[in-house]
């Protein structure tokens, strides 16, 4: 899968070097994870083109555990190396976009 993260070090490096990251934690056997993925991709592409989106599969448990992610799907949004938004389970992309917009505008000045 495109933008799939497979190691903790890789994710930490991205958080430390990119201005804005959306980390999408999922499980292969999670129906909401599968149905939410295209909606999140579409939201990111249409509203937040400078936000980098990465996917983390729970089959590598050390990565979610390091970020205290125990529910799927879980979306963590980082701006300037800090986690600002965390949503899990049943996610509204409309509400998520509203939350992201404020920080996105501050970072990218749009």
C-alpha positions as CSV (number, residue, x, y, z in Angstrom):
1,X,0.0,0.0,0.0
2,X,1.2,3.5,-0.8
3,X,2.4,5.5,2.2
4,X,2.5,2.5,4.5
5,X,4.7,2.8,7.6
6,X,6.2,-0.4,8.8
7,X,8.6,0.7,11.6
8,X,8.4,3.0,14.6
9,X,11.6,4.7,13.6
10,X,10.2,5.6,10.2
11,X,7.1,7.1,11.7
12,X,9.1,9.1,14.3
13,X,11.4,10.4,11.6
14,X,8.4,11.6,9.5
15,X,6.9,13.3,12.5
16,X,10.2,15.1,13.3
17,X,10.8,16.2,9.7
18,X,7.4,17.0,8.1
19,X,5.4,20.0,9.1
20,X,2.0,18.2,9.1
21,X,1.2,14.5,9.3
22,X,-2.0,12.5,9.5
23,X,-1.2,9.0,10.8
24,X,-4.0,6.5,10.1
25,X,-3.8,3.5,12.3
26,X,-5.9,0.6,11.1
27,X,-6.5,-3.2,11.4
28,X,-7.0,-5.5,8.4
29,X,-10.2,-7.0,10.0
30,X,-11.8,-3.7,10.8
31,X,-14.8,-2.8,8.6
32,X,-14.9,0.9,9.7
33,X,-11.2,1.1,8.9
34,X,-11.8,0.0,5.3
35,X,-14.9,2.2,4.8
36,X,-13.2,5.3,6.3
37,X,-10.0,5.1,4.3
38,X,-11.3,6.5,1.0
39,X,-13.2,9.3,2.8
40,X,-10.0,10.4,4.6
41,X,-8.0,10.2,1.4
42,X,-10.5,12.4,-0.4
43,X,-10.7,14.9,2.5
44,X,-6.9,15.2,2.5
45,X,-6.6,15.6,-1.3
46,X,-9.4,18.1,-1.6
47,X,-8.9,20.3,1.5
48,X,-5.4,19.7,2.9
49,X,-2.9,19.0,0.0
50,X,0.1,19.8,2.2
51,X,-0.9,17.4,5.0
52,X,1.1,14.1,4.6
53,X,-1.0,11.0,5.1
54,X,0.5,7.7,6.2
55,X,-1.0,4.4,7.1
56,X,0.1,2.1,10.0
57,X,-1.2,-1.4,10.2
58,X,-1.8,-2.8,13.7
59,X,-0.1,-6.1,12.7
60,X,3.1,-4.4,13.9
61,X,1.8,-3.8,17.5
62,X,4.9,-1.8,18.8
63,X,4.0,1.2,16.6
64,X,0.4,1.7,17.9
65,X,1.4,0.8,21.4
66,X,4.1,3.5,21.4
67,X,1.4,6.1,20.5
68,X,-1.2,4.7,23.0
69,X,-3.5,3.6,20.1
70,X,-5.7,0.7,21.1
71,X,-8.9,1.4,19.0
72,X,-9.2,1.2,15.2
73,X,-9.4,3.2,13.2
74,X,-7.4,5.9,15.0
75,X,-6.3,9.1,13.3
76,X,-3.5,11.2,14.9
77,X,-2.7,14.5,13.4
78,X,0.7,16.1,14.1
79,X,1.7,19.7,13.4
80,X,5.3,20.8,14.0
81,X,6.2,17.5,15.8
82,X,3.3,17.7,18.2
83,X,0.1,15.7,18.3
84,X,-2.9,18.1,18.2
85,X,-5.8,15.9,17.1
86,X,-6.8,12.3,17.9
87,X,-10.0,10.7,16.8
88,X,-10.9,7.0,17.0
89,X,-13.6,4.5,16.0
90,X,-16.5,6.3,14.4
91,X,-15.0,9.3,12.7
92,X,-16.9,12.1,10.9
93,X,-14.7,13.5,8.2
94,X,-16.7,16.7,8.2
95,X,-15.9,17.3,11.9
96,X,-12.3,16.1,11.4
97,X,-11.8,18.6,8.6
98,X,-13.1,21.4,10.8
99,X,-10.6,20.5,13.5
100,X,-7.7,20.2,11.1
101,X,-8.5,23.5,9.3
102,X,-7.5,25.8,12.2
103,X,-4.0,24.3,12.7
104,X,-3.5,23.8,8.9
105,X,-4.1,27.5,8.3
106,X,-1.7,28.5,11.1
107,X,1.1,26.2,9.7
108,X,0.6,26.8,6.0
109,X,-1.0,30.3,6.1
110,X,-3.9,29.6,3.8
